[in-house]
Amino acid sequence: MRVIRFEQFGEPADVLKVCETEEPVAQAGEVLVRMLASPVNPSDLLNIRGGYSTRPALPSVPGFEGVGIIESSGGGLRGKLLQGKRVVVLNRQTGNWAEKVAVSSQFVIPVSGKLTLDQAATFFVNPATAYVLARQVLKIPPGAWLIQTAAASAVGKMMIRLGQQYGFPTLNVVRRHDQTEELKALGAEHVVVFNAAHDDERILIEKIRKVLGKQSVRFAIDPVGGKTASALIKVLGERSRLILFGSLDEAPLGFFSRELIRNGASVEGFWLARHMESLSLPSKIRLVSKLTGLIRRGILSTEISARFPLAQIKEAVTTAEQQGISGKVLLTMNSTD
């Protein structure tokens, strides 16, 4: 069978290879999944570059999420019950960019047949991140401002729609002017442009304060870091919270401690995998049900911009990082059952 593998960290288009290998066998407590599709997420590319929260042992197969059909089980009631089912595969161990994977039955989630293949393949990482941050971690009340950076990303667009659904306004920071109209077409009222590569952070601070006026901001999320996140810290209101959930900019944060002391603000890190590990099984089931409903209604839907077979992995990862691309790149592995 075919699998995508990298033997050293580096630029994805340079280090990823299509390899032939033996089909895995499900061990005790595992299931064998015939993969159908898996998205190319920023976290996957960061993992290949060696910059993810944890470094995999090499050689390694990328692909944290995806959808497939369970073909066989290595034993256990859960595996037996799921055999033949279409499932979301959350895979931090062996990677999903392969025709078949063997994973713990605890890492697969049955997915509604009412979801399309595209929706099922992108079911978890971005939708869960957006929903959990807004509704479970920050619990943003109606009328309260949320500032978010990288707002033209998949999570950013979902957060705009969640704001419309639950009644909280969003102030959206993007890097390019062409992204402004894209977000306004979604219904975003407030979009500001800031490019950390050449803009002074005071520009972002002034733009944010111009939108807010005398209003205070209590909630902010940032997947960028560096100068962008540091600027947000300077506009936080009383008892506010800034959640960091990515590190697209490799530069460190830079701010004076008094920026937090003066208003009692806090800066916190969020990692979806750790959050999921903390949830009970009933809580996970409720979350999956909620995500399914919101995806079907288009609130947490993911746009797909291009599809590639495994054999075109270099084209896939190159396309995923093209400037101006709107939507996810999807890898397809087998027939779309």
Residue pairs with C-beta under 8 A, 6 or more apart in sequence:
1 20
1 21
1 22
1 23
1 98
1 99
1 100
2 18
2 19
2 20
2 21
2 98
2 99
2 310
2 311
3 18
3 19
3 20
3 21
3 61
3 97
3 98
3 99
3 310
4 16
4 17
4 18
4 19
4 61
4 62
4 63
4 95
4 97
4 98
4 310
4 313
4 331
5 16
5 17
5 19
5 59
5 60
5 61
6 12
6 15
6 16
6 17
6 48
6 58
6 59
6 60
6 62
7 15
7 17
7 58
7 59
8 15
8 58
9 15
9 48
9 49
9 50
9 55
9 58
10 48
10 49
10 50
11 49
12 45
12 48
12 49
12 317
13 314
13 317
13 318
15 48
16 48
16 62
16 313
16 314
16 317
18 310
18 311
18 313
23 32
23 100
24 32
24 94
24 100
24 101
24 102
25 32
25 74
25 102
26 32
26 72
26 73
26 74
26 79
26 102
27 74
27 102
28 74
28 75
28 76
29 74
29 75
29 76
29 79
29 104
29 105
29 106
30 73
30 74
30 79
30 102
30 103
30 104
30 105
31 70
31 72
31 73
31 74
31 79
31 82
31 83
31 102
31 103
31 104
31 105
31 108
32 70
32 71
32 72
32 73
32 74
32 100
32 101
32 102
33 68
33 69
33 70
33 71
33 87
33 89
33 100
33 101
33 102
33 103
33 108
34 68
34 69
34 70
34 71
34 99
34 100
34 333
34 334
35 66
35 67
35 68
35 89
35 96
35 98
35 99
35 100
35 101
35 333
35 334
36 66
36 67
36 68
36 69
36 86
36 117
36 121
36 332
36 333
36 334
36 335
36 336
36 337
37 66
37 67
37 117
37 118
37 120
37 121
37 307
37 330
37 331
37 332
37 333
37 336
38 63
38 65
38 66
38 67
38 96
38 97
38 121
38 330
38 331
38 333
39 65
39 66
39 121
39 122
39 125
39 302
39 328
39 329
39 330
39 331
40 316
40 317
40 320
40 328
40 329
40 330
40 331
41 64
41 65
41 125
41 126
41 328
42 153
42 223
42 246
42 248
43 52
43 64
43 125
43 246
44 62
44 63
44 64
45 317
45 320
45 321
46 52
46 247
47 56
47 60
47 62
47 64
48 62
48 317
51 247
51 250
53 271
54 92
60 95
61 94
61 95
61 96
61 97
61 98
62 95
62 96
62 97
63 91
63 95
63 96
63 97
63 98
63 331
64 90
64 91
64 92
64 95
64 96
64 125
65 88
65 89
65 90
65 91
65 96
65 121
65 122
65 123
65 124
65 125
66 88
66 89
66 91
66 96
66 121
66 331
67 86
67 87
67 88
67 89
67 111
67 117
67 120
67 121
67 123
68 86
68 87
68 89
68 96
68 100
68 101
68 333
69 84
69 85
69 86
69 87
69 337
70 79
70 82
70 83
70 84
70 85
70 87
70 108
71 83
71 100
72 83
73 79
73 80
73 82
73 83
73 105
74 102
76 105
78 105
78 106
79 105
82 105
82 108
82 110
85 110
86 110
86 111
86 113
86 120
86 337
87 108
87 109
87 110
87 111
88 108
88 109
88 110
88 111
88 120
88 123
88 124
89 96
89 101
89 103
89 107
89 108
90 107
90 108
90 109
90 124
90 276
91 101
91 103
91 107
92 107
92 273
93 103
93 104
93 107
94 101
94 102
94 103
95 101
97 310
97 313
97 331
98 310
98 333
99 310
99 333
99 334
109 123
109 124
109 284
109 288
111 120
111 123
111 292
112 292
112 296
114 292
114 296
115 123
115 292
115 295
115 296
117 336
118 302
118 304
118 330
119 295
119 296
119 301
119 302
121 330
122 154
122 302
122 304
122 328
122 330
123 291
123 292
123 295
124 291
125 272
126 154
126 155
126 158
126 300
126 302
127 158
127 291
127 294
127 295
127 300
127 302
128 272
128 276
128 287
128 291
129 155
129 245
129 270
129 272
130 155
130 158
130 159
130 162
130 300
131 158
131 162
131 287
131 290
131 291
131 294
131 300
132 272
132 275
132 287
133 159
133 221
133 243
133 245
133 270
134 140
134 146
134 159
134 162
134 163
134 166
134 168
135 162
135 166
137 243
137 270
137 275
138 146
138 219
138 221
138 241
138 243
140 146
140 163
140 166
140 168
140 219
141 168
142 166
142 167
142 168
143 167
143 168
143 169
144 168
144 218
144 219
145 168
145 169
145 170
145 171
145 212
145 215
145 216
145 217
145 218
145 219
146 159
146 163
146 168
146 169
146 170
146 171
146 217
146 219
146 220
146 221
147 170
147 171
147 173
147 208
147 217
147 219
147 220
147 221
147 232
147 235
148 156
148 159
148 170
148 171
148 172
148 173
148 220
148 221
148 222
149 173
149 221
149 222
149 223
149 224
149 228
149 229
149 232
150 156
150 173
150 174
150 175
150 222
150 223
150 224
150 246
150 248
151 157
151 159
151 160
151 170
151 172
151 173
151 174
151 179
151 183
151 188
151 191
152 172
152 174
152 175
152 176
152 179
152 182
152 183
152 326
153 223
154 302
154 303
154 327
154 328
155 223
156 172
156 183
157 183
157 186
157 303
158 299
158 300
159 170
159 221
160 170
160 172
160 183
160 186
160 187
160 188
161 186
161 187
161 298
161 299
161 300
162 168
162 299
162 300
163 169
163 170
164 187
165 294
165 299
168 219
169 189
169 190
170 188
170 190
171 190
171 192
171 208
171 211
171 212
171 217
172 183
172 188
172 190
172 191
172 192
173 191
173 192
173 193
173 194
173 204
173 208
173 228
174 180
174 183
174 191
174 192
174 193
174 194
175 193
175 194
175 195
175 196
176 193
176 195
176 323
176 324
177 193
178 324
179 191
179 193
180 191
180 193
182 326
183 191
184 191
190 211
192 204
192 207
192 208
192 211
193 207
194 203
194 204
194 207
194 228
194 231
196 224
196 226
196 227
196 228
196 249
196 251
201 227
201 228
201 230
201 231
201 234
204 228
204 231
205 231
205 234
205 235
208 217
208 231
208 232
208 235
209 235
212 235
216 237
216 238
216 240
217 235
217 236
217 237
217 240
218 236
218 237
218 238
218 239
218 240
218 241
219 240
219 241
220 232
220 236
220 240
220 241
220 242
220 243
221 242
221 243
221 244
221 245
222 228
222 229
222 232
222 242
222 243
222 244
222 245
222 246
223 244
223 245
223 246
223 247
223 248
224 246
224 247
224 248
224 249
225 244
225 246
225 247
225 248
225 249
225 250
225 251
225 252
225 253
226 249
226 250
226 251
226 252
226 253
227 249
227 251
227 254
228 249
229 242
229 244
229 249
229 253
230 253
230 254
230 255
232 242
233 242
233 253
233 255
233 259
233 260
233 265
233 267
234 255
234 259
236 242
236 259
236 263
236 265
237 263
237 265
238 263
238 264
238 265
239 263
239 264
239 265
240 263
240 265
240 266
241 265
241 266
241 268
242 265
242 266
242 267
242 268
243 268
243 269
243 270
244 267
244 268
244 269
244 270
245 269
245 270
245 271
245 272
253 267
259 265
260 266
260 267
276 284
279 287
291 300
294 300
295 301
302 327
302 328
303 326
303 327
303 328
304 327
304 328
304 329
304 330
305 319
305 325
305 326
305 327
305 328
305 329
306 316
306 319
306 325
306 327
306 329
306 330
307 329
307 330
307 331
307 332
308 315
308 316
308 319
308 329
308 330
308 331
308 332
309 331
309 332
309 333
310 331
310 332
310 333
313 331
316 329
316 331
317 329
319 325
319 329
320 328
320 329
